[in-house]
């Protein structure tokens, strides 16, 4: 799992989402999705701008936490038309 620390970092720096949007040129809705942990995809360009504006490393912004239940290899779950199913041999 990837843990997003944007809300904590903005709070520590006393920055608003609006200020981050102005500083980076990233749409406010996109910033809000990241802040709320709702974003499913993030561009490298946005990550680069956010880290530059906040003066932080990517490792401060995002953290990898191993999943308790593996989701790759023999445990791979494929999504087909929104239906989750286990990979068959």
C-alpha positions as a Markdown table, in Angstrom:
| # | Residue | x | y | z |
|---|---|---|---|---|
| 1 | Unk | 0.0 | 0.0 | 0.0 |
| 2 | Unk | 1.2 | 3.5 | -0.7 |
| 3 | Unk | 0.6 | 6.0 | 2.1 |
| 4 | Unk | 0.2 | 9.6 | 1.1 |
| 5 | Unk | 1.4 | 12.2 | 3.7 |
| 6 | Unk | 0.3 | 15.4 | 1.8 |
| 7 | Unk | -2.3 | 16.4 | 4.4 |
| 8 | Unk | 0.2 | 16.1 | 7.3 |
| 9 | Unk | 2.9 | 18.0 | 5.4 |
| 10 | Unk | 0.6 | 20.8 | 4.5 |
| 11 | Unk | -0.6 | 21.0 | 8.1 |
| 12 | Unk | 3.0 | 21.1 | 9.4 |
| 13 | Unk | 3.8 | 23.9 | 7.0 |
| 14 | Unk | 0.5 | 25.7 | 7.6 |
| 15 | Unk | -0.2 | 25.6 | 3.9 |
| 16 | Unk | -3.7 | 25.5 | 2.4 |
| 17 | Unk | -4.6 | 23.3 | -0.5 |
| 18 | Unk | -5.3 | 26.6 | -2.4 |
| 19 | Unk | -1.7 | 27.8 | -1.8 |
| 20 | Unk | -0.3 | 24.5 | -3.0 |
| 21 | Unk | -2.4 | 24.8 | -6.1 |
| 22 | Unk | -1.3 | 28.3 | -6.8 |
| 23 | Unk | 2.4 | 27.5 | -6.2 |
| 24 | Unk | 2.3 | 24.4 | -8.5 |
| 25 | Unk | -0.3 | 25.2 | -11.1 |
| 26 | Unk | -2.0 | 22.0 | -10.3 |
| 27 | Unk | -5.8 | 22.1 | -10.4 |
| 28 | Unk | -7.4 | 22.6 | -7.0 |
| 29 | Unk | -9.6 | 19.5 | -7.5 |
| 30 | Unk | -6.5 | 17.4 | -8.2 |
| 31 | Unk | -4.8 | 18.7 | -5.0 |
| 32 | Unk | -7.9 | 18.0 | -3.0 |
| 33 | Unk | -8.1 | 14.4 | -4.3 |
| 34 | Unk | -4.4 | 13.9 | -3.3 |
| 35 | Unk | -5.0 | 15.6 | 0.1 |
| 36 | Unk | -8.1 | 13.5 | 0.8 |
| 37 | Unk | -6.3 | 10.3 | -0.3 |
| 38 | Unk | -8.9 | 9.7 | -3.1 |
| 39 | Unk | -6.5 | 10.0 | -6.1 |
| 40 | Unk | -5.9 | 6.6 | -7.8 |
| 41 | Unk | -3.3 | 8.0 | -10.2 |
| 42 | Unk | -0.7 | 10.7 | -9.8 |
| 43 | Unk | 1.6 | 12.0 | -12.5 |
| 44 | Unk | 5.4 | 12.3 | -12.0 |
| 45 | Unk | 5.0 | 15.9 | -13.1 |
| 46 | Unk | 2.6 | 16.6 | -10.3 |
| 47 | Unk | 4.8 | 14.8 | -7.7 |
| 48 | Unk | 7.8 | 16.8 | -8.9 |
| 49 | Unk | 6.0 | 20.1 | -8.6 |
| 50 | Unk | 4.6 | 19.3 | -5.1 |
| 51 | Unk | 8.0 | 18.2 | -3.8 |
| 52 | Unk | 9.7 | 21.3 | -5.3 |
| 53 | Unk | 7.1 | 23.7 | -3.8 |
| 54 | Unk | 7.1 | 22.0 | -0.4 |
| 55 | Unk | 10.9 | 21.5 | -0.3 |
| 56 | Unk | 10.5 | 17.8 | 0.5 |
| 57 | Unk | 11.7 | 14.5 | -0.9 |
| 58 | Unk | 9.3 | 12.0 | -2.6 |
| 59 | Unk | 10.0 | 9.6 | 0.3 |
| 60 | Unk | 8.5 | 12.2 | 2.7 |
| 61 | Unk | 5.4 | 12.6 | 0.6 |
| 62 | Unk | 4.8 | 8.9 | -0.2 |
| 63 | Unk | 5.5 | 5.9 | 1.9 |
| 64 | Unk | 5.4 | 2.2 | 0.9 |
| 65 | Unk | 3.8 | -0.1 | 3.5 |
| 66 | Unk | 3.7 | -3.8 | 2.6 |
| 67 | Unk | 0.2 | -5.3 | 2.3 |
| 68 | Unk | -0.8 | -7.7 | 4.9 |
| 69 | Unk | -2.3 | -10.0 | 2.2 |
| 70 | Unk | -0.1 | -10.4 | -0.9 |
| 71 | Unk | -1.7 | -9.2 | -4.1 |
| 72 | Unk | 0.8 | -10.3 | -6.7 |
| 73 | Unk | 2.2 | -13.6 | -8.1 |
| 74 | Unk | 0.0 | -16.5 | -7.2 |
| 75 | Unk | -2.2 | -14.2 | -5.2 |
| 76 | Unk | -2.8 | -11.9 | -8.2 |
| 77 | Unk | -6.3 | -10.5 | -8.5 |
| 78 | Unk | -7.3 | -9.5 | -12.0 |
| 79 | Unk | -10.0 | -7.0 | -12.7 |
| 80 | Unk | -12.3 | -7.7 | -15.6 |
| 81 | Unk | -15.1 | -5.2 | -16.2 |
| 82 | Unk | -15.1 | -4.2 | -12.6 |
| 83 | Unk | -15.4 | -7.8 | -11.3 |
| 84 | Unk | -12.6 | -9.0 | -9.1 |
| 85 | Unk | -11.6 | -12.6 | -9.5 |
| 86 | Unk | -8.5 | -14.6 | -8.6 |
| 87 | Unk | -6.1 | -15.4 | -11.4 |
| 88 | Unk | -6.7 | -19.0 | -12.7 |
| 89 | Unk | -3.8 | -21.2 | -13.9 |
